[in-house]
Amino acid sequence: MPTAYVLLNTEIGSEREVLQTIKGVDGVQEAFNLWGVYDIIARVKADTMDKLTQIINQRLQVSKVHGKLTMVITET
C-alpha cells in the first residue's frame, strides 16, 4: 500500500482547526501538530498510487493551508 508523509504550513492560529479537518479525511492514518518550519504532519495511506495522489492533491487542499511538502515512502 502506498504511504506518504505530508508536512503542512497553516495560517497562524488555525493549526488546531486544520488538524481536526485533516484527521477526518479518509486515508489519513494519523496527524500531529509540530513545532518548527511545518505546523502539521500527516501519514496518508491508500490502495493505489493514484488514490494516494488524489487524497494529497484534492482532499488535503484545506483553505488555511499555505504550503505542503509530500514524501512518499518507497518499499525496499
C-alpha positions, 0 to 999 in steps of 0.5 A: 500500500502506498504511504506518504508523509505530508508536512503542512504550513497553516495560517497562524492560529488555525493549526488546531482547526486544520488538524481536526479537518485533516484527521477526518479525511479518509486515508489519513492514518494519523496527524500531529501538530509540530513545532518548527518550519511545518505546523502539521504532519500527516501519514496518508495511506491508500490502495493505489498510487493514484488514490494516494495522489488524489487524497494529497492533491484534492482532499488535503487542499484545506483553505488555511493551508499555505504550503505542503511538502509530500514524501512518499515512502518507497518499499525496499 
